[in-house]
Amino acid sequence: MAFKDEEQAKAYWAENISLLFKLLAVWFIVSFGFGILLVDVLNEVRFFGFKLGFWFAQQGAIYTFVALIFVYVFKMNTLDKKYGVDE
């Protein structure tokens, strides 16, 4: 990576870390919040024949994690282009 100056490098990493924390927050909310804390409330709703709380605990968190990987790749490619450090 070749940044023009130190200020640009700091701005890049600040945006990178901000994005990372946002995505981790989404993953935490879905996996821990929906799968453990709100499981009783969500179990009142059916999703493809399964209780929604059970579905989030078993499948939803995994699907969300995979989706977040693709979101991260897309956003990081955009961020790299913005700062001129793309491949």
Backbone as CSV, one residue per row, in Angstrom:
resi,resn,N_x,N_y,N_z,CA_x,CA_y,CA_z,C_x,C_y,C_z
1,MET,0.833,-1.166,0.000,0.000,0.000,0.000,0.881,1.234,0.000
2,ALA,0.486,2.165,-0.803,1.244,3.405,-0.871,0.287,4.580,-0.699
3,PHE,0.297,5.144,0.491,-0.524,6.321,0.748,0.290,7.558,0.436
4,LYS,-0.402,8.626,0.079,0.278,9.878,-0.249,0.937,10.496,0.979
5,ASP,0.251,10.402,2.112,0.812,10.940,3.347,0.238,10.191,4.543
6,GLU,0.762,10.521,5.692,0.349,9.854,6.929,-1.116,10.136,7.259
7,GLU,-1.576,11.334,6.950,-2.970,11.708,7.229,-3.938,10.839,6.429
8,GLN,-3.609,10.570,5.178,-4.451,9.722,4.344,-4.466,8.287,4.873
9,ALA,-3.342,7.806,5.331,-3.269,6.460,5.893,-4.115,6.347,7.157
10,LYS,-4.061,7.361,8.017,-4.867,7.349,9.237,-6.363,7.390,8.909
11,ALA,-6.734,8.188,7.919,-8.145,8.273,7.526,-8.628,6.939,6.971
12,TYR,-7.790,6.287,6.171,-8.133,4.979,5.611,-8.376,3.961,6.721
13,TRP,-7.447,3.890,7.670,-7.576,2.906,8.741,-8.727,3.235,9.686
14,ALA,-9.013,4.514,9.854,-10.160,4.891,10.684,-11.458,4.404,10.041
15,GLU,-11.586,4.583,8.731,-12.774,4.097,8.030,-12.834,2.576,8.032
16,ASN,-11.688,1.937,7.878,-11.620,0.479,7.885,-12.081,-0.077,9.236
17,ILE,-11.556,0.462,10.317,-11.916,-0.009,11.660,-13.378,0.302,11.960
18,SER,-13.862,1.446,11.524,-15.269,1.798,11.718,-16.181,0.787,11.033
19,LEU,-15.860,0.451,9.800,-16.633,-0.548,9.061,-16.588,-1.897,9.775
20,LEU,-15.424,-2.279,10.227,-15.263,-3.559,10.917,-16.128,-3.632,12.173
21,PHE,-16.118,-2.571,12.974,-16.927,-2.562,14.198,-18.422,-2.581,13.892
22,LYS,-18.844,-1.898,12.839,-20.263,-1.918,12.459,-20.701,-3.321,12.057
23,LEU,-19.874,-3.987,11.255,-20.222,-5.335,10.816,-20.191,-6.323,11.985
24,LEU,-19.237,-6.173,12.881,-19.195,-7.034,14.057,-20.404,-6.802,14.961
25,ALA,-20.862,-5.565,15.039,-22.058,-5.267,15.840,-23.279,-5.967,15.251
26,VAL,-23.414,-5.938,13.927,-24.534,-6.627,13.279,-24.454,-8.119,13.573
27,TRP,-23.272,-8.694,13.429,-23.106,-10.123,13.675,-23.425,-10.471,15.132
28,PHE,-22.972,-9.633,16.069,-23.245,-9.873,17.484,-24.745,-9.804,17.772
29,ILE,-25.407,-8.812,17.220,-26.847,-8.668,17.445,-27.604,-9.876,16.906
30,VAL,-27.235,-10.310,15.713,-27.934,-11.452,15.115,-27.621,-12.748,15.858
31,SER,-26.347,-13.004,16.127,-25.995,-14.292,16.744,-26.318,-14.335,18.229
32,PHE,-25.902,-13.347,18.982,-26.130,-13.372,20.427,-27.510,-12.819,20.787
33,GLY,-27.868,-11.694,20.187,-29.151,-11.075,20.507,-30.334,-11.909,20.072
34,PHE,-30.387,-12.249,18.787,-31.524,-13.013,18.273,-31.442,-14.486,18.651
35,GLY,-30.244,-15.036,18.693,-30.093,-16.468,18.951,-30.150,-16.860,20.410
36,ILE,-29.875,-15.909,21.324,-29.841,-16.250,22.747,-30.779,-15.362,23.572
37,LEU,-30.597,-14.052,23.487,-31.356,-13.153,24.357,-32.832,-13.051,23.988
38,LEU,-33.123,-12.959,22.702,-34.509,-12.774,22.253,-35.146,-14.057,21.741
39,VAL,-34.562,-15.187,22.063,-35.025,-16.453,21.506,-36.477,-16.749,21.891
40,ASP,-36.879,-16.454,23.105,-38.248,-16.752,23.525,-39.270,-15.896,22.773
41,VAL,-38.939,-14.640,22.565,-39.832,-13.751,21.816,-39.911,-14.195,20.356
42,LEU,-38.773,-14.511,19.770,-38.740,-14.897,18.358,-39.346,-16.273,18.114
43,ASN,-39.353,-17.124,19.110,-39.905,-18.465,18.938,-41.417,-18.450,18.720
44,GLU,-42.051,-17.340,18.962,-43.492,-17.229,18.723,-43.798,-17.095,17.236
45,VAL,-42.783,-16.774,16.429,-42.941,-16.609,14.980,-42.380,-17.846,14.291
46,ARG,-43.077,-18.316,13.272,-42.604,-19.472,12.491,-41.938,-18.988,11.207
47,PHE,-40.841,-19.653,10.833,-40.097,-19.343,9.610,-39.762,-20.662,8.937
48,PHE,-40.366,-20.928,7.798,-40.211,-22.198,7.080,-40.526,-23.394,7.985
49,GLY,-41.517,-23.234,8.846,-41.931,-24.310,9.727,-41.142,-24.428,11.013
50,PHE,-40.113,-23.625,11.189,-39.295,-23.657,12.397,-39.558,-22.415,13.230
51,LYS,-39.333,-22.533,14.523,-39.424,-21.365,15.389,-38.298,-20.408,14.995
52,LEU,-38.626,-19.118,14.898,-37.658,-18.139,14.400,-36.426,-18.035,15.298
53,GLY,-36.600,-18.113,16.605,-35.445,-18.071,17.513,-34.507,-19.241,17.279
54,PHE,-35.068,-20.427,17.095,-34.272,-21.612,16.787,-33.549,-21.429,15.452
55,TRP,-34.267,-20.902,14.458,-33.677,-20.714,13.138,-32.495,-19.758,13.207
56,PHE,-32.646,-18.630,13.922,-31.529,-17.689,14.048,-30.344,-18.339,14.748
57,ALA,-30.597,-19.113,15.773,-29.507,-19.755,16.505,-28.786,-20.775,15.634
58,GLN,-29.517,-21.514,14.806,-28.923,-22.600,14.033,-28.469,-22.187,12.631
59,GLN,-29.230,-21.340,11.951,-28.926,-21.017,10.553,-28.726,-19.528,10.305
60,GLY,-29.566,-18.713,10.906,-29.560,-17.279,10.615,-28.240,-16.604,10.887
61,ALA,-27.595,-16.956,11.990,-26.312,-16.343,12.323,-25.246,-16.718,11.291
62,ILE,-25.293,-17.938,10.817,-24.320,-18.387,9.807,-24.557,-17.667,8.486
63,TYR,-25.815,-17.584,8.047,-26.142,-16.877,6.805,-25.765,-15.402,6.906
64,THR,-26.018,-14.824,8.065,-25.659,-13.424,8.263,-24.155,-13.243,8.188
65,PHE,-23.396,-14.144,8.801,-21.944,-14.054,8.765,-21.427,-14.132,7.327
66,VAL,-21.943,-15.051,6.547,-21.514,-15.182,5.146,-21.876,-13.921,4.363
67,ALA,-23.082,-13.389,4.586,-23.487,-12.157,3.908,-22.577,-10.997,4.311
68,LEU,-22.195,-10.936,5.585,-21.308,-9.867,6.048,-19.922,-9.962,5.422
69,ILE,-19.476,-11.150,5.113,-18.198,-11.309,4.410,-18.263,-10.625,3.047
70,PHE,-19.342,-10.866,2.314,-19.491,-10.242,1.000,-19.649,-8.723,1.108
71,VAL,-20.374,-8.264,2.117,-20.517,-6.821,2.338,-19.149,-6.214,2.641
72,TYR,-18.357,-6.882,3.477,-17.030,-6.380,3.821,-16.128,-6.292,2.587
73,VAL,-16.161,-7.315,1.766,-15.329,-7.313,0.550,-15.724,-6.163,-0.368
74,PHE,-17.029,-5.992,-0.570,-17.507,-4.910,-1.441,-17.114,-3.544,-0.884
75,LYS,-17.355,-3.334,0.419,-17.054,-2.036,1.031,-15.552,-1.764,1.058
76,MET,-14.748,-2.789,1.297,-13.299,-2.577,1.323,-12.752,-2.286,-0.064
77,ASN,-13.297,-2.929,-1.086,-12.877,-2.599,-2.451,-13.212,-1.150,-2.781
78,THR,-14.380,-0.697,-2.352,-14.766,0.699,-2.559,-13.835,1.630,-1.794
79,LEU,-13.525,1.272,-0.554,-12.630,2.084,0.267,-11.218,2.125,-0.321
80,ASP,-10.735,0.991,-0.805,-9.407,0.947,-1.433,-9.339,1.858,-2.651
81,LYS,-10.382,1.828,-3.460,-10.410,2.697,-4.652,-10.457,4.162,-4.251
82,LYS,-11.210,4.469,-3.205,-11.325,5.854,-2.720,-9.964,6.419,-2.340
83,TYR,-9.124,5.591,-1.716,-7.810,6.065,-1.267,-6.683,5.689,-2.224
84,GLY,-7.025,5.103,-3.362,-6.013,4.801,-4.377,-5.062,3.695,-4.009
85,VAL,-5.525,2.731,-3.208,-4.662,1.625,-2.811,-5.224,0.288,-3.297
86,ASP,-6.080,0.345,-4.323,-6.665,-0.881,-4.845,-5.658,-1.620,-5.716
87,GLU,-5.944,-2.888,-5.944,-5.035,-3.714,-6.742,-5.288,-3.510,-8.205
